[in-house]
Amino acid sequence: MFKKTRKKIKLLSYQHPQATQQVENYLRSYAFGASFFRTICNVLFSLQSKNRLPLNQNHEEYVQRMLNLHQRHIVIMGHEHVAIVIRLIQEKLKLVGISSEVIDKPPEGGFSDAVHIVLCPQAFRALPRNYIAFQMEQLAISDRYRNKRYLDILCNALAVFDYSLMNIEYMIKHGVPKERVFYLPIFSKVRDNFNQNLVYDVLFYGDIHSERRQNLLNKLKNDFNLKIAFKVWGEQKLEELKKAKVIVNLHFYENALLESTRLFECLEMGKVVVSEESLDQVTYQHLNGIVDFFTTGNYLELKQLLNSLLNNGRLEEHIENIKQGLNRQPDWFALYFYRALLALDIISFDTFYEVIGKQIKLSNKVTVRTIEYEAINPDNSLLTNNGTVLEALRHYLPEKARDYTYDLIHRNAELSGNPAPQLELTEQTKRSWT
């Protein structure tokens, strides 16, 4: 009975961290448990707010909240297992003149009023008032975090970033305001070639407490010089990756989403990656020819792929193909990250255009869509016009989203010396601008 009560108190204590953080900081030095005080404050918060719309439904309150933000310094909060994403965010912020700092836990003195980008927010016992949640779990296929506490965290964020369109579809269907959800695919180009002093033919790293992973790894042990790196983080993990000729990515779940963070952690080191295909494979066409995919669970196909890579003496050639294939592509992370910053008024349209917007190539026919909204009700009727598909720019004020998108199109037409293209708008985009 006591355990159930304690668990219930703990869950309640997380519902409104933005309303209780200051009280918790004040009482931190006292002997009483912080969870008790957070619970009391949450009860008071509920009484105070019962006659008004929750934040996730009150757009006027949300707009006012956005207008009052201090946005020229951003705090990034995350643990070392997502270090690649933290670094990508820091680099992109620096390019637009925004300073940042990284923390891995709530500060002892309490959170500042700065915007915080929180990676895997469910991992933290308290959150700041002004946070952007970077959702990195496989919500679309796993019920591990499908609970009220996590949905409340997402609903009360300034915005939610997610690497998967299938996750976005799930969140919107379960009440996260679609106007605050942003697609942010993980992407990085090769930064260095760590392919000297190789020790292992094949390396797997990650959680091994999955029956399907263990079955495939047991077979790999019998056929290859395999290294399994479990519970390694930071520099230790990077040192293990450097020693591998090929890194294999195996899903924890059946019918899993692609672990794109893990893949790019390896690709940017110039590593050859072999991965199971994923449930959302269609959204990763840009990785064809860069990552060697095999049919999910098919060990014979995996074995043939690894033998081909390891025994034909063309590993270096394959690595060079990976580098060239990534270099030919736009920086997808930068494009969608700056698009989200523009939507939140953290950068101006002129800044967006200079840093990424003018690199967008348009043909004489352009279909304008809003990819996050198309995830749940796709309108594919206009996507076969043999033209360019342009992601509509976004803003919490719909008229600005419309104006920014048209301005981008007209500026790029002038820059290329071409007439303004013929435009088609998906129904989802039309509705989002009105």
C-alpha positions as CSV (number, residue, x, y, z in Angstrom):
1,M,0.0,0.0,0.0
2,F,2.8,2.4,1.0
3,K,4.6,1.7,-2.3
4,K,1.5,2.5,-4.4
5,T,0.9,5.7,-2.5
6,R,4.5,6.8,-2.9
7,K,4.4,6.1,-6.6
8,K,1.2,8.1,-7.0
9,I,2.7,11.0,-5.1
10,K,5.8,10.9,-7.3
11,L,3.7,10.9,-10.5
12,L,1.6,13.9,-9.3
13,S,4.7,15.8,-8.4
14,Y,5.8,15.9,-12.0
15,Q,2.6,17.3,-13.5
16,H,3.4,21.0,-13.3
17,P,7.2,21.4,-12.8
18,Q,7.1,24.9,-14.1
19,A,4.8,26.0,-11.2
20,T,6.8,24.3,-8.5
21,Q,10.4,24.7,-9.3
22,Q,10.9,27.9,-7.3
23,V,9.2,26.4,-4.2
24,E,11.3,23.3,-4.5
25,N,14.5,25.4,-4.7
26,Y,13.5,27.3,-1.6
27,L,12.7,24.2,0.4
28,R,15.7,22.2,-0.9
29,S,17.7,22.7,2.3
30,Y,14.9,21.5,4.6
31,A,14.5,17.9,5.7
32,F,11.1,17.4,4.2
33,G,10.8,15.5,0.9
34,A,10.7,17.7,-2.2
35,S,8.0,15.4,-3.7
36,F,5.6,16.2,-0.9
37,F,5.9,20.0,-1.5
38,R,5.6,19.6,-5.2
39,T,2.4,17.6,-4.7
40,I,0.9,20.3,-2.5
41,C,1.8,23.0,-5.0
42,N,0.3,21.0,-7.8
43,V,-3.0,20.8,-5.9
44,L,-3.0,24.5,-5.5
45,F,-2.1,25.0,-9.1
46,S,-5.0,22.8,-10.2
47,L,-7.4,24.8,-8.0
48,Q,-6.1,28.1,-9.4
49,S,-6.4,27.0,-13.0
50,K,-9.6,24.9,-13.0
51,N,-11.7,27.8,-14.5
52,R,-9.4,28.4,-17.5
53,L,-8.1,26.5,-20.4
54,P,-5.0,24.4,-20.0
55,L,-1.9,25.9,-21.5
56,N,-1.9,23.4,-24.3
57,Q,-5.3,24.6,-25.5
58,N,-5.1,28.3,-24.9
59,H,-3.5,29.8,-27.9
60,E,-3.7,33.4,-26.8
61,E,-1.8,32.6,-23.6
62,Y,0.7,30.6,-25.6
63,V,1.3,33.6,-28.0
64,Q,1.8,35.9,-25.0
65,R,4.2,33.5,-23.4
66,M,6.2,33.4,-26.7
67,L,6.4,37.2,-26.9
68,N,7.9,37.4,-23.4
69,L,10.8,34.9,-24.0
70,H,14.4,35.7,-23.5
71,Q,15.8,34.0,-26.6
72,R,19.4,35.1,-27.2
73,H,20.9,32.5,-24.9
74,I,19.7,28.9,-24.9
75,V,20.4,26.2,-22.4
76,I,20.6,22.6,-23.7
77,M,19.8,19.9,-21.2
78,G,20.6,16.3,-22.0
79,H,22.7,13.2,-21.0
80,E,25.8,12.0,-22.8
81,H,24.1,9.2,-24.7
82,V,22.7,12.0,-27.0
83,A,26.0,13.9,-27.2
84,I,25.9,14.0,-31.0
85,V,22.5,15.8,-31.0
86,I,23.7,18.3,-28.3
87,R,26.7,19.1,-30.4
88,L,24.6,19.6,-33.6
89,I,22.3,22.0,-31.7
90,Q,25.3,24.0,-30.3
91,E,26.9,24.3,-33.7
92,K,23.7,25.5,-35.4
93,L,23.0,28.0,-32.7
94,K,26.5,29.4,-32.9
95,L,26.2,29.9,-36.6
96,V,23.3,32.3,-36.0
97,G,24.9,34.2,-33.2
98,I,23.1,32.5,-30.3
99,S,25.1,31.6,-27.2
100,S,24.4,28.3,-25.5
101,E,25.4,26.2,-22.5
102,V,25.0,22.5,-21.7
103,I,23.7,21.0,-18.5
104,D,22.9,17.4,-17.6
105,K,20.7,17.9,-14.6
106,P,18.5,20.7,-13.0
107,P,20.8,23.4,-11.6
108,E,21.0,23.6,-7.8
109,G,20.0,27.3,-7.9
110,G,17.0,26.7,-10.0
111,F,16.4,27.2,-13.7
112,S,16.8,30.5,-15.4
113,D,14.1,32.1,-17.7
114,A,16.1,31.3,-20.8
115,V,14.7,28.9,-23.4
116,H,15.9,25.3,-22.6
117,I,16.1,22.6,-25.2
118,V,15.6,19.4,-23.2
119,L,16.6,16.1,-24.9
120,C,14.6,13.1,-23.6
121,P,12.7,15.3,-21.1
122,Q,11.2,12.3,-19.3
123,A,14.6,11.5,-17.9
124,F,14.6,14.6,-15.6
125,R,12.9,15.0,-12.3
126,A,12.2,18.7,-12.9
127,L,11.9,20.9,-16.0
128,P,12.2,24.7,-16.5
129,R,9.2,26.8,-17.4
130,N,10.4,27.6,-20.9
131,Y,11.4,24.4,-22.5
132,I,11.5,22.8,-25.9
133,A,11.1,19.0,-25.6
134,F,13.2,17.0,-28.0
135,Q,11.3,13.7,-28.0
136,M,13.6,10.8,-28.9
137,E,11.7,7.7,-27.9
138,Q,9.9,5.3,-30.2
139,L,6.4,6.4,-29.1
140,A,4.8,5.1,-32.3
141,I,5.6,1.5,-31.6
142,S,6.4,1.2,-27.8
143,D,4.2,1.8,-24.8
144,R,7.2,2.4,-22.5
145,Y,6.4,6.2,-22.2
146,R,2.8,6.2,-23.2
147,N,1.5,7.7,-20.0
148,K,-0.1,10.9,-18.7
149,R,3.0,12.3,-17.2
150,Y,4.9,12.2,-20.5
151,L,2.1,13.5,-22.5
152,D,1.7,16.4,-20.1
153,I,5.4,17.2,-20.5
154,L,5.0,17.3,-24.3
155,C,1.8,19.3,-24.2
156,N,3.2,22.0,-21.9
157,A,6.4,22.5,-23.9
158,L,7.0,25.6,-26.0
159,A,7.5,23.2,-28.8
160,V,8.3,19.5,-29.4
161,F,11.0,18.3,-31.8
162,D,10.9,14.8,-33.1
163,Y,13.0,12.8,-35.5
164,S,10.2,10.5,-36.7
165,L,7.0,11.4,-38.6
166,M,5.4,8.3,-37.1
167,N,6.0,9.6,-33.6
168,I,4.6,12.9,-34.7
169,E,1.4,11.2,-35.9
170,Y,1.1,9.5,-32.6
171,M,1.6,12.7,-30.5
172,I,-1.0,14.7,-32.5
173,K,-3.6,11.9,-32.3
174,H,-3.1,11.9,-28.5
175,G,-3.5,15.6,-27.8
176,V,-0.1,17.3,-28.4
177,P,-1.0,20.5,-30.2
178,K,0.1,20.1,-33.8
179,E,1.0,23.7,-34.1
180,R,3.9,23.1,-31.7
181,V,5.3,19.8,-33.1
182,F,8.3,20.0,-35.4
183,Y,9.9,17.4,-37.5
184,L,13.7,17.4,-36.9
185,P,15.6,14.6,-38.7
186,I,19.0,13.7,-37.4
187,F,21.7,14.3,-40.0
188,S,25.4,14.9,-40.1
189,K,28.1,14.6,-42.7
190,V,31.5,12.8,-42.3
191,R,33.7,14.8,-40.0
192,D,36.7,12.5,-39.8
193,N,37.9,9.1,-41.0
194,F,38.6,6.9,-37.9
195,N,39.6,3.7,-39.8
196,Q,43.1,3.1,-38.6
197,N,44.2,0.6,-36.0
198,L,41.1,-1.5,-36.5
199,V,40.6,-4.3,-34.0
200,Y,37.1,-5.7,-34.6
201,D,35.5,-6.8,-37.8
202,V,32.0,-6.1,-36.5
203,L,30.8,-4.0,-33.5
204,F,27.4,-3.7,-31.9
205,Y,26.7,-1.2,-29.1
206,G,23.6,-0.6,-27.1
207,D,21.2,-2.4,-24.8
208,I,21.4,-6.1,-25.1
209,H,18.3,-6.9,-23.0
210,S,16.2,-7.7,-26.0
211,E,15.6,-11.3,-27.1
212,R,15.6,-10.5,-30.8
213,R,19.0,-8.7,-30.4
214,Q,20.5,-11.5,-28.5
215,N,19.4,-14.1,-31.1
216,L,21.1,-12.1,-33.9
217,L,24.2,-11.4,-31.8
218,N,24.7,-15.0,-30.8
219,K,24.7,-15.9,-34.5
220,L,27.2,-13.1,-35.3
221,K,29.5,-14.4,-32.6
222,N,29.9,-17.7,-34.4
223,D,30.7,-16.2,-37.8
224,F,32.7,-13.0,-37.1
225,N,35.1,-11.2,-34.9
226,L,32.3,-9.5,-33.0
227,K,32.6,-6.9,-30.2
228,I,29.6,-6.1,-28.1
229,A,29.9,-2.7,-26.3
230,F,27.3,-2.5,-23.5
231,K,27.0,0.4,-21.1
232,V,29.7,2.4,-22.7
233,W,29.3,6.2,-22.9
234,G,31.2,9.3,-23.9
235,E,34.8,8.9,-24.9
236,Q,34.9,5.2,-24.0
237,K,32.1,4.6,-26.6
238,L,33.9,6.6,-29.2
239,E,37.1,4.7,-28.7
240,E,35.3,1.4,-29.2
241,L,33.7,2.7,-32.4
242,K,37.0,3.8,-33.8
243,K,38.3,0.2,-33.6
244,A,35.5,-1.4,-35.7
245,K,35.5,-2.1,-39.5
246,V,31.8,-2.3,-39.6
247,I,29.1,-1.3,-37.1
248,V,25.8,-3.2,-37.1
249,N,22.5,-1.7,-36.0
250,L,19.9,-4.1,-34.6
251,H,16.5,-3.1,-33.4
252,F,15.5,-3.4,-29.8
253,Y,11.8,-3.8,-30.8
254,E,10.0,-5.7,-33.5
255,N,8.7,-3.4,-36.2
256,A,11.0,-0.6,-34.9
257,L,11.6,2.9,-36.1
258,L,15.1,3.6,-37.5
259,E,17.7,4.5,-34.8
260,S,18.9,7.5,-36.9
261,T,20.8,9.1,-34.0
262,R,22.9,6.0,-33.6
263,L,23.5,5.7,-37.4
264,F,24.8,9.2,-37.8
265,E,26.9,8.9,-34.7
266,C,28.8,6.3,-36.7
267,L,28.6,7.8,-40.2
268,E,30.1,11.1,-39.1
269,M,33.1,9.1,-38.0
270,G,33.5,7.7,-41.5
271,K,32.3,4.3,-40.4
272,V,30.5,1.6,-42.5
273,V,27.1,0.9,-41.0
274,V,24.9,-2.1,-41.7
275,S,21.3,-1.8,-40.3
276,E,18.0,-3.6,-40.2
277,E,15.3,-2.0,-42.2
278,S,12.7,-0.1,-40.2
279,L,9.0,0.5,-40.1
280,D,9.5,4.0,-41.3
281,Q,12.0,3.1,-44.0
282,V,10.3,5.2,-46.6
283,T,11.4,8.4,-44.8
284,Y,15.1,7.4,-45.1
285,Q,15.5,7.2,-48.9
286,H,18.4,9.6,-48.5
287,L,20.4,6.9,-46.7
288,N,20.1,4.4,-49.6
289,G,23.7,3.6,-50.8
290,I,25.1,5.1,-47.6
291,V,23.8,2.7,-45.0
292,D,23.7,-1.0,-46.1
293,F,20.2,-2.2,-45.1
294,F,19.0,-5.8,-44.7
295,T,15.6,-7.3,-44.2
296,T,14.6,-7.1,-40.6
297,G,15.5,-10.3,-38.7
298,N,17.1,-11.9,-41.8
299,Y,20.4,-13.2,-40.5
300,L,21.5,-14.9,-43.8
301,E,21.1,-11.6,-45.5
302,L,23.1,-9.8,-42.8
303,K,25.8,-12.4,-43.0
304,Q,26.1,-12.1,-46.8
305,L,26.3,-8.3,-46.5
306,L,29.1,-8.4,-43.9
307,N,31.1,-11.0,-45.8
308,S,30.9,-8.8,-48.9
309,L,32.1,-5.7,-47.0
310,L,34.8,-7.4,-45.1
311,N,36.3,-9.7,-47.7
312,N,36.4,-7.9,-51.0
313,G,39.2,-5.5,-50.0
314,R,37.1,-2.4,-50.9
315,L,36.2,-1.1,-47.5
316,E,38.1,2.2,-48.0
317,E,36.3,2.7,-51.3
318,H,33.0,2.1,-49.6
319,I,33.9,4.7,-46.9
320,E,34.7,7.3,-49.6
321,N,31.3,6.6,-51.2
322,I,29.6,7.3,-47.9
323,K,31.4,10.6,-47.5
324,Q,30.5,11.7,-51.1
325,G,26.9,10.6,-50.7
326,L,26.4,12.6,-47.6
327,N,28.2,15.7,-49.0
328,R,25.9,15.8,-52.0
329,Q,22.9,16.2,-49.7
330,P,21.6,19.3,-48.0
331,D,22.1,19.5,-44.3
332,W,18.7,18.2,-43.3
333,F,19.2,18.8,-39.6
334,A,20.1,22.5,-40.2
335,L,17.2,23.1,-42.5
336,Y,14.6,21.8,-40.2
337,F,16.2,23.1,-37.0
338,Y,16.4,26.7,-38.4
339,R,12.8,26.3,-39.7
340,A,11.7,25.5,-36.1
341,L,13.7,28.4,-34.6
342,L,12.1,30.8,-37.1
343,A,8.6,29.4,-36.1
344,L,9.4,30.2,-32.5
345,D,10.8,33.7,-33.2
346,I,14.2,32.7,-32.0
347,I,15.7,33.8,-35.3
348,S,14.4,36.3,-37.9
349,F,13.4,35.5,-41.4
350,D,16.4,37.3,-42.8
351,T,18.7,35.2,-40.7
352,F,16.9,32.0,-41.8
353,Y,17.3,33.0,-45.4
354,E,21.0,33.8,-45.2
355,V,22.0,30.7,-43.3
356,I,19.9,28.1,-45.1
357,G,16.9,29.5,-47.0
358,K,18.7,30.6,-50.1
359,Q,20.2,27.1,-50.6
360,I,16.8,25.7,-51.3
361,K,16.4,24.9,-55.0
362,L,13.0,25.3,-56.6
363,S,11.8,24.2,-60.0
364,N,9.1,25.9,-62.1
365,K,6.4,23.9,-60.3
366,V,6.3,23.9,-56.5
367,T,4.0,22.0,-54.2
368,V,3.9,23.6,-50.7
369,R,3.2,21.2,-47.9
370,T,3.6,21.2,-44.1
371,I,5.2,17.9,-43.4
372,E,4.2,17.6,-39.7
373,Y,0.5,18.0,-40.6
374,E,0.8,15.6,-43.6
375,A,2.1,12.9,-41.2
376,I,-1.4,12.4,-39.9
377,N,-3.6,13.2,-42.9
378,P,-1.4,13.0,-46.0
379,D,-2.4,14.8,-49.1
380,N,-0.4,13.1,-51.8
381,S,-2.6,14.2,-54.8
382,L,-0.3,17.1,-55.6
383,L,3.1,15.4,-55.1
384,T,3.2,13.9,-58.6
385,N,3.5,17.1,-60.6
386,N,7.2,16.5,-61.4
387,G,8.2,19.6,-59.5
388,T,9.7,20.6,-56.2
389,V,8.1,19.8,-52.9
390,L,8.7,22.7,-50.5
391,E,8.2,22.5,-46.7
392,A,6.0,25.4,-45.7
393,L,7.7,27.7,-43.2
394,R,6.1,27.9,-39.8
395,H,5.2,30.4,-37.1
396,Y,3.0,30.5,-34.1
397,L,1.1,33.4,-35.9
398,P,-0.3,31.8,-39.1
399,E,-0.1,34.9,-41.2
400,K,3.6,35.1,-40.6
401,A,4.0,31.4,-41.7
402,R,2.2,32.2,-45.0
403,D,4.2,35.5,-45.6
404,Y,7.6,33.8,-44.8
405,T,6.9,31.0,-47.2
406,Y,5.9,33.3,-50.1
407,D,8.9,35.5,-49.4
408,L,11.2,32.5,-49.5
409,I,9.8,31.5,-52.9
410,H,10.0,34.9,-54.4
411,R,13.5,35.6,-53.1
412,N,14.8,32.4,-54.5
413,A,13.2,33.0,-57.9
414,E,14.9,36.4,-58.0
415,L,18.2,34.9,-56.9
416,S,18.1,32.3,-59.7
417,G,16.9,34.8,-62.3
418,N,13.8,32.7,-62.9
419,P,10.1,33.7,-62.9
420,A,8.1,32.9,-59.8
421,P,7.1,29.2,-60.0
422,Q,3.7,27.8,-60.3
423,L,2.4,27.0,-56.8
424,E,0.1,24.3,-55.4
425,L,-0.8,24.2,-51.7
426,T,-1.9,21.1,-49.9
427,E,-5.2,21.4,-48.0
428,Q,-3.4,20.9,-44.7
429,T,-1.2,23.9,-45.5
430,K,-4.1,26.1,-46.6
431,R,-5.9,25.3,-43.3
432,S,-2.9,26.0,-41.2
433,W,-2.6,29.6,-42.6
434,T,-6.2,30.6,-41.9
